[in-house]
Amino acid sequence: MLRKLLAILSAFLCFGLANQGHAEDGYDLWLRYRPLESSTVERYASRITNVVGPTDRPTIGAAVEELQRGVKGLFGHDLVRRETVMHDGAVLVTRADSPLLKNLDLPFARLGDEGYLIRTAMVQGKRTTIIAGNGDIGALYGVFRFLRLLQAGQPIDRLDIVDAPKLQVRVLNHWDNLDRHVERGYAGQSLWDWQKLPRFKDPRYTDYARANASIGINGTVLTNVNANADILRPDYLQKVKALAELFRPYGIKVYLTARFSAPIELGGLGTADPLDPAVRAWWKAKIDEIYAVIPDFGGLLVKANSEGQPGPADYHRTHAEGANMLADALAPHHGILMWRAFVYAAENAEDRHKQAYTEFQPLDGKFRDNVLVQVKNGAIDFQPREPFHPLFGAMPRTPLMMEFQITKEYLGFATHLAYLGTMWEEVLEADTFRPARGSTVAKVIETPVDAGAVTGMAGVANIGSDRNWSGSQFDQANWYAFGRFAWDPDAKAEAIARDWARMTWGKDPAVTDTIVRMMMGSREAVVDYMTPLGLTHQMATGHHYGPGPWVSDLKRPEWNPVYYAQARPDGIGFDRTSRGSDALAQYAPQVARNWGSLATVPDELLLWFHHLPWDHRMKSGRTLWDALVIRYDAGVDHVRRMQADWVGLRGKVDETRWAEVRDFLEIQLDEAIWWRDASIAWFQSISKRPLPEGHKPPAHDLDYYKAITTPYAPGQGK
Ligand code: BDP
């Protein structure tokens, strides 16, 4: 009897385990390769019988391995690798110059260096799926695309796909310090274990590279923009080299941040003046040294004269003079220099919105060819919503790259479900009305300023040592979406969300439809419960966790939330029209007119550009005050709807990840209510107006919210 019971129990356990594989914790990201149902496997069986690819090329090797890994997971059996095409159902992973592709007339001319094609064709008389690029990396990208099709169960019988990235430099910016603290990181420590490098190469580095390659990311800046010169020391360069070697087969170059004062700190010079010959010589020697260690080093990223970082202005030199010095030293090695436009000068009374434009726009055309000026999507900072940065379209002779923040410093850290794809799409689709380089922001960054000029997009990474990489399951979607937008700035947020959801949670449409719906409304919800109607930067001081709209005692005016909301008895909002700071004048006339007029400015940007009486009539007929309160509640309500949606998915996705998301949504609801209540309590103390009918008063009085402190909130700068 007991034996029988044990047998039943063990059969049950085996079934359970086989069915489930290892428990899911998010480590596998969107590369889970969970078993497909048998009917789909059967459908694919004759199309994928073996894989063929040259054996002497590391990147092709990585591609073949990935395909084998995927097939093993999805189909449950090994995929044989052969030397040449001998059977129907071969998947040929190779390059344009493969003799096997002769006479096939494939569109390699459209692929550039990194693009790929996937084509069903006869090769040596056998039915074959060709996955190839001009370079090896195209083949790897193509394999990931092919695996995406398989994961979604899509037909592969007659494939004819051609794809190539629209931007050249697609980089993550890790704000990682050498002690492994990640500035604005909410996913544990830095992945880079500098102490154990170069000897110990954590296998995770390879998984990091796989994940990035799967979405076309081809570069990573390993260190914080608030830079430490020590990363340029010889011993650290050996550590960087170890990472570069691991990433190389995946098409990922390493970049570092350069602290502008490094010639003083490391070189013992008395100055870092970019026009000083000794300084120039020091950088040249340092950069030569880097390339001697890492021949395909990508280049440098610099934050200068911003928030206390040293820079050329310390010596009365311009950003162009500073950038060009480094660019000149990088040029012989084909390295590029990314120079950030995120500047707002100490003691400058000008509206912070205007300062980067004021400093950079006059320098248009003055930067070397291998400089990319890296511009945040909006003019203030990575807020839940900003109008596009006025520099886009306004520097037609300077390569500008987009900088997005993937890590959710201002959108609820790791626990708030906020899909940023919709925010990025909104910015990229925005029309600059400056036709010189194509009119949308996407076209501005996609179109090289002249033949051979460089293009790019940077994303401040949300990756750390947490098992799930990004601090939460849903934050992986933001990493994923960043890669997809960097590849194609004209991509659609919803399609990206759907791809991600299928791969990450399973292809059951009941599951993906729900998840996509949750994601698509999620960022707007955060905007609504934190900073509705164009309000901005209402976060608590330093760590930016939770509401602090009342904060007014910080040294610099533009560090204070009260500076941004301008809430007074007469009304609320920042006047950036010609009657106010006139930041609108930095945009093309059509944009300025559109946003400058109360008849045409969208509600979403209303208080960004206008200071209005509390009783101002909105297009809806409501007063501004009522509309504000309604928005806060709409944000909270969306979180409740996401919770209800998620409850409906119980049992349809694995329990471990499901439970984590459920708990995080509870945190999000608590914090959304906190934001809503604290903000309403504060603004009501100024507006002195009753809440609209049906909208509950805050649970506590204003003093209660003001007294909340969270000194140990994660991710702070130090
Ligand atoms: C701000 C962050 C700060 C960064 C800065 C930047 O709070 O930690 O150093 O951006 O982008 O939003 O340089």
Residues whose N, C-alpha, C, O or C-beta is under 5 A from the ligand:
A	BS01	BDP	F342 D381 F382 G717
